[in-house]
Amino acid sequence: IIFLGNNLKTNSQTWVQKTSGTNQNLWGLEVISSNNAYVVGDQGTILFSSTGGNTWSAQTSGTTNYLNSINFYNINLGWTAGENGTILKTTN
């Protein structure tokens, strides 16, 4: 996982590589705040970070279908979608 930051002194952009802790391909990212983010990917992978991407924890998706996109309405209400018509919702 790579995050983009803005260096105000030189007005350039810097990418910083972060380790996700999974070997699965990751396809969707939703940043909810400066600390909270989710990523989704192959084999039903859902990862959550509450540390600005420094550490990631696996979440139970209940599927092995690939997940391609994720979107949150607020910190609690989120949706992800993927292959074979998979749509998942979380409220916590």
C-alpha positions as CSV (number, residue, x, y, z in Angstrom):
1,I,0.0,0.0,0.0
2,I,1.4,3.4,-1.0
3,F,0.1,6.7,0.4
4,L,0.5,10.1,-1.2
5,G,1.7,13.0,0.9
6,N,2.2,16.6,0.1
7,N,5.5,18.2,0.9
8,L,4.7,21.9,1.4
9,K,8.3,23.1,1.4
10,T,9.0,21.9,-2.2
11,N,5.4,21.6,-3.4
12,S,6.2,18.1,-4.5
13,Q,4.5,14.8,-3.8
14,T,6.1,11.9,-1.8
15,W,4.9,8.3,-1.8
16,V,5.6,6.2,1.3
17,Q,5.3,2.5,1.0
18,K,3.2,0.8,3.8
19,T,3.0,-3.0,4.5
20,S,-0.5,-4.4,4.4
21,G,0.4,-7.8,5.9
22,T,-1.4,-9.8,3.2
23,N,-0.2,-11.4,0.0
24,Q,-3.6,-10.9,-1.7
25,N,-4.0,-8.3,-4.4
26,L,-5.8,-5.2,-3.1
27,W,-8.2,-3.3,-5.4
28,G,-10.2,-0.8,-3.4
29,L,-9.3,1.8,-0.8
30,E,-11.5,4.0,1.3
31,V,-9.9,6.6,3.5
32,I,-12.5,7.7,6.1
33,S,-10.2,10.1,8.1
34,S,-6.5,10.8,8.6
35,N,-6.3,7.7,10.7
36,N,-9.0,5.3,9.5
37,A,-9.0,3.4,6.2
38,Y,-10.2,0.2,4.7
39,V,-8.8,-1.8,1.7
40,V,-10.5,-4.7,-0.1
41,G,-9.1,-7.3,-2.5
42,D,-8.8,-10.9,-3.6
43,Q,-10.4,-13.8,-1.7
44,G,-12.7,-11.6,0.2
45,T,-9.9,-9.7,1.8
46,I,-10.9,-6.7,3.9
47,L,-8.3,-4.8,6.0
48,F,-8.7,-1.9,8.4
49,S,-6.2,0.6,9.7
50,S,-6.8,3.0,12.6
51,T,-3.2,4.1,12.5
52,G,-3.0,6.1,9.3
53,G,-1.9,3.0,7.3
54,N,1.0,2.1,9.6
55,T,-0.7,-1.2,10.7
56,W,-3.6,-3.2,9.2
57,S,-5.9,-5.8,10.7
58,A,-7.9,-8.4,8.8
59,Q,-11.7,-8.1,9.0
60,T,-14.1,-11.0,8.4
61,S,-15.9,-10.7,5.1
62,G,-17.7,-14.0,5.0
63,T,-16.8,-14.5,1.3
64,T,-14.0,-15.7,-0.8
65,N,-15.1,-13.7,-3.8
66,Y,-12.8,-10.9,-5.0
67,L,-13.8,-7.5,-3.7
68,N,-13.1,-4.6,-6.0
69,S,-14.5,-1.4,-4.5
70,I,-15.4,0.0,-1.1
71,N,-17.3,3.1,0.0
72,F,-18.3,4.5,3.4
73,Y,-21.1,6.9,4.1
74,N,-19.7,7.6,7.6
75,I,-17.3,5.8,10.0
76,N,-19.8,3.0,10.7
77,L,-21.8,2.6,7.4
78,G,-19.9,1.0,4.6
79,W,-20.4,-1.0,1.4
80,T,-18.1,-3.2,-0.7
81,A,-18.8,-5.0,-4.0
82,G,-17.0,-7.6,-6.0
83,E,-17.2,-10.5,-8.3
84,N,-20.3,-12.7,-8.9
85,G,-22.6,-9.9,-7.8
86,T,-21.2,-9.8,-4.2
87,I,-22.4,-6.8,-2.2
88,L,-21.5,-6.6,1.5
89,K,-22.6,-4.0,4.1
90,T,-21.2,-3.1,7.5
91,T,-22.7,-1.0,10.2
92,N,-19.9,-1.1,12.7
